[in-house]
Amino acid sequence: MGALRLELEQKSPFDTVCGWVFWQGSLACVWYWSQELEARVRQASQPAGNQLEFVPEAALWPQLDAGGYRWVQEQGNALVLVQYQHPKHGLYEKRYSAAVSREEVAAWLRRHGAGDVSADRLVAAASPGYDKPFGQSLEGRSSSLESRVFPLSAALLGFFVLVYGVAIIRAGVGSENARERAEQMEQSISGIVALRQKAASLQSQTALLAEFNAPSQVEVAAELAELLEVEGGRLVRWAYRDGRLELSWEPEGPLPDSTRVITALEEAARFGDVQAQARGNTVMEISTRVATARREEPVND
């Protein structure tokens, strides 16, 4: 009941709610209205205001089949009504304050789409009744919203405020400790950072000096021609980058042996890591590393 009243308080269009709940097992049919409206009705109906009663609720009766009807006439229970289940438009219901005749019931059924209904065949039946029915007013007890939700919300709010406050304090202490450790680490690594920067600068300077010491490509070409005994032919490709030379050479005569080319260049001071291969029957491809300075020739004692 408390959950039902809480839901009505949250969804009702009225500022204050009163009403009546009719329970049929776990199902509830609820009538509710404005509390101010009820007060005005009671005041206008004085002195009989204390004799207001709630009419029996038929919404929880078993549902009629499509095209079926129900005529209940129990004057002792102040219950006189007619129901008709329209196949398309749903349930129609009419309540009366006094007993009605078969002709009145038949006319009402025809007006609501029951077709040609014979008054002679209409029979009033007893109300289906309920399985342990129970009616209860929405008034007379404190609001669940105030007595349950508000205290629980206040307790939860206090708990979260406490937890949040402790977390903020711990975070502040941890942040201060982390800042101190960061300052210590910054002081200890400042020297390492300076050394790394200096090493990078020296490396760049060394690379520049190596470029100045690199031989000219004209010198390299002349030495290659001398070592390979080139007397003619055509240079197909020449690519020199970062100390590595790749070339394709088409001699006038037959192609030299790849092994002889590798041996001739490896014995020279300027060349190393030599690779040579014939491409087809006319072109010799050579790839070699070119030293920035001539290697010292071994001296035989």
C-alpha positions in Angstrom: 0.0 0.0 0.0 2.9 2.3 0.8 4.5 1.7 -2.6 1.1 2.4 -4.3 0.6 5.6 -2.5 4.2 6.7 -3.2 3.7 6.1 -6.9 0.4 8.1 -6.9 2.1 11.0 -5.1 4.8 11.1 -7.7 2.5 10.8 -10.8 -0.8 12.4 -9.7 -1.7 15.8 -11.2 -3.1 16.8 -7.7 -1.1 18.4 -5.0 -2.7 16.1 -2.4 -4.3 12.7 -3.1 -7.2 10.8 -1.6 -8.9 7.8 -3.0 -9.9 4.2 -2.7 -8.1 1.0 -3.6 -9.9 -2.2 -4.5 -7.7 -5.3 -4.2 -8.3 -8.6 -6.1 -5.4 -10.8 -5.2 -2.3 -9.0 -6.4 -4.3 -6.7 -8.8 -5.4 -3.3 -7.6 -8.0 -1.0 -9.1 -7.4 2.6 -7.9 -9.8 5.5 -7.8 -8.1 8.7 -6.7 -9.0 12.4 -6.7 -8.0 15.8 -5.3 -8.2 16.1 -1.5 -9.5 19.6 -1.9 -12.3 18.4 -4.2 -13.4 15.8 -1.6 -13.5 18.4 1.1 -15.8 20.6 -1.0 -18.1 17.7 -1.8 -18.4 16.7 1.8 -19.1 20.2 2.9 -21.8 20.6 0.2 -23.5 17.3 1.1 -23.9 18.1 4.8 -25.5 16.8 7.0 -25.3 13.5 5.1 -21.6 13.9 4.3 -20.5 11.2 6.7 -22.6 8.6 4.9 -20.6 8.7 1.6 -20.0 5.1 0.3 -17.9 3.6 -2.5 -19.7 1.8 -5.3 -18.6 -1.8 -6.1 -15.8 -1.9 -8.6 -16.4 -4.1 -11.7 -13.1 -3.4 -13.5 -11.5 -6.6 -12.0 -14.3 -8.9 -13.1 -13.5 -11.6 -15.6 -13.2 -10.1 -19.1 -16.1 -10.7 -21.5 -15.6 -12.4 -24.8 -16.0 -10.3 -28.0 -19.7 -9.7 -28.5 -20.6 -10.8 -25.0 -22.7 -8.9 -22.5 -23.3 -9.0 -18.7 -26.5 -7.7 -17.0 -26.2 -7.5 -13.2 -29.2 -6.5 -11.1 -28.6 -6.7 -7.4 -30.7 -4.0 -5.7 -29.7 -5.2 -2.3 -26.1 -4.4 -3.0 -27.1 -1.2 -4.9 -25.5 -2.8 -8.0 -27.4 -2.5 -11.3 -25.3 -2.4 -14.5 -25.0 -3.6 -18.1 -21.7 -4.4 -19.8 -21.0 -5.1 -23.5 -17.7 -6.1 -25.0 -17.5 -4.6 -28.5 -15.3 -6.6 -30.9 -13.5 -3.4 -32.0 -14.1 -0.6 -29.5 -13.7 -2.5 -26.2 -15.9 -2.5 -23.1 -19.0 -0.4 -22.7 -20.6 -0.1 -19.3 -23.8 1.6 -17.9 -24.7 1.8 -14.2 -28.2 2.5 -13.0 -29.6 3.8 -9.7 -32.7 1.6 -9.9 -33.7 -1.7 -11.5 -34.1 -1.8 -15.3 -36.3 -3.9 -17.6 -35.2 -6.3 -20.4 -36.4 -3.8 -23.0 -34.1 -1.1 -21.6 -31.2 -3.4 -21.5 -31.8 -4.6 -25.1 -32.2 -1.0 -26.4 -28.9 -0.1 -24.7 -27.1 -3.1 -26.2 -28.3 -2.3 -29.7 -27.2 1.3 -29.4 -23.7 0.1 -28.6 -23.3 -2.3 -31.5 -24.7 -5.6 -30.2 -26.9 -6.0 -33.3 -30.5 -7.4 -33.2 -30.9 -8.4 -29.6 -34.1 -10.0 -28.4 -35.3 -8.7 -25.1 -37.0 -12.0 -24.3 -33.7 -13.8 -24.2 -31.9 -11.4 -21.9 -31.4 -12.8 -18.4 -30.0 -10.9 -15.4 -27.1 -12.7 -13.7 -25.4 -12.4 -10.4 -22.2 -10.4 -10.1 -19.1 -12.6 -10.7 -17.9 -11.8 -7.3 -14.2 -11.7 -6.1 -11.7 -14.0 -4.6 -11.2 -12.5 -1.1 -11.8 -8.9 -2.1 -10.3 -6.2 -0.1 -11.0 -2.5 -0.1 -8.7 0.1 1.5 -8.7 3.9 1.6 -5.6 5.9 0.6 -6.2 8.1 3.6 -5.5 7.6 7.3 -1.7 6.8 7.2 1.4 8.9 6.9 2.9 9.4 3.5 5.5 6.8 2.5 7.4 9.5 0.7 8.0 11.3 4.0 8.3 8.4 6.4 10.5 6.2 4.3 12.1 7.8 1.4 13.1 11.1 3.0 14.9 9.5 6.0 16.5 6.9 3.9 17.7 9.5 1.4 19.0 11.7 4.2 21.0 8.7 5.6 22.4 7.8 2.2 23.3 11.4 1.6 25.1 11.7 4.9 27.0 8.5 4.2 28.1 9.6 0.7 29.1 13.0 2.1 31.3 11.3 4.7 32.9 9.0 2.2 33.5 11.8 -0.3 35.1 14.0 2.4 37.4 11.2 3.5 38.3 10.6 -0.2 39.1 14.3 -0.7 41.4 14.4 2.3 43.2 11.3 1.2 43.5 12.6 -2.3 45.0 15.9 -1.0 47.6 14.1 1.1 48.5 11.8 -1.7 48.8 14.7 -4.1 51.2 16.5 -1.8 53.4 13.4 -1.4 53.4 12.8 -5.1 54.4 16.5 -5.8 57.3 16.1 -3.3 58.5 12.9 -5.0 58.2 14.5 -8.4 60.4 17.4 -7.3 63.0 15.0 -6.0 63.0 13.0 -9.2 63.2 16.1 -11.3 66.3 17.2 -9.5 67.9 13.8 -9.8 67.3 13.4 -13.5 68.1 17.0 -14.5 71.8 16.0 -14.9 70.9 13.0 -17.0 68.7 15.1 -19.3 71.5 17.6 -19.8 73.9 14.7 -20.7 71.5 13.3 -23.2 71.0 16.7 -24.8 74.8 17.2 -25.1 75.2 13.7 -26.6 72.6 14.4 -29.2 74.3 17.6 -30.1 77.7 15.9 -30.4 76.1 13.2 -32.6 74.7 15.8 -34.9 78.1 17.5 -35.2 79.8 14.2 -35.9 77.3 13.5 -38.7 78.1 16.9 -40.2 81.8 16.3 -40.1 81.4 12.9 -41.7 79.5 14.5 -44.6 82.4 16.9 -45.0 84.9 14.0 -45.1 82.8 12.0 -47.6 84.6 11.6 -51.0 83.2 13.2 -54.0 81.2 10.9 -56.4 83.6 11.8 -59.2 86.5 10.3 -57.2 84.4 7.2 -56.4 83.5 6.7 -60.1 87.1 7.1 -61.2 88.3 4.5 -58.6 85.6 2.1 -59.6 86.5 2.4 -63.3 90.1 1.8 -62.5 89.5 -1.3 -60.3 87.0 -2.8 -62.8 89.2 -1.9 -65.8 86.3 -0.2 -67.5 87.1 0.7 -71.1 83.7 1.6 -72.4 80.0 0.9 -71.9 77.0 2.8 -70.5 76.1 3.7 -67.0 72.4 2.8 -66.6 71.9 3.8 -62.9 73.9 5.6 -60.2 72.4 6.1 -56.7 74.5 7.3 -53.7 72.9 7.9 -50.3 74.2 7.8 -46.7 77.5 6.1 -47.7 75.8 3.4 -49.8 76.3 3.3 -53.6 74.1 1.3 -56.0 74.8 1.3 -59.7 73.9 -0.5 -62.9 76.6 -0.7 -65.7 76.3 -2.1 -69.2 79.8 -2.9 -70.5 80.6 -2.9 -74.2 82.0 -6.4 -74.1 80.9 -9.5 -72.2 79.8 -9.1 -68.6 82.6 -9.5 -66.0 82.4 -12.4 -63.5 80.4 -11.3 -60.3 82.9 -13.0 -58.0 85.8 -11.1 -59.6 84.0 -7.8 -59.2 83.3 -8.5 -55.5 86.9 -9.5 -54.9 88.4 -6.5 -56.7 86.3 -4.0 -54.7 86.6 -5.7 -51.3 90.4 -5.5 -51.6 90.2 -1.7 -52.1 90.4 0.5 -49.1 87.4 2.6 -50.0 84.8 -0.1 -50.6 83.2 -2.8 -48.3 80.1 -5.0 -48.0 80.1 -5.5 -51.8 77.3 -7.2 -53.7 77.3 -7.9 -57.4 75.1 -9.8 -59.8 74.3 -9.9 -63.5 70.9 -8.9 -64.7 70.3 -10.6 -68.0 73.2 -10.8 -70.3 74.0 -7.2 -70.6 73.8 -5.3 -67.3 75.9 -5.7 -64.1 74.4 -4.5 -60.8 76.7 -3.5 -58.0 75.9 -2.4 -54.4 78.7 -1.3 -52.0 79.4 0.7 -49.0 81.7 3.7 -49.6 84.1 4.6 -46.7 84.4 8.3 -45.8 88.2 7.9 -45.7 90.6 5.4 -47.2 91.4 2.5 -44.9 95.0 2.0 -43.8 96.7 -0.4 -46.1 98.5 -3.2 -44.2 102.2 -2.8 -44.0 104.3 -5.9 -44.6 107.5 -6.0 -42.5 
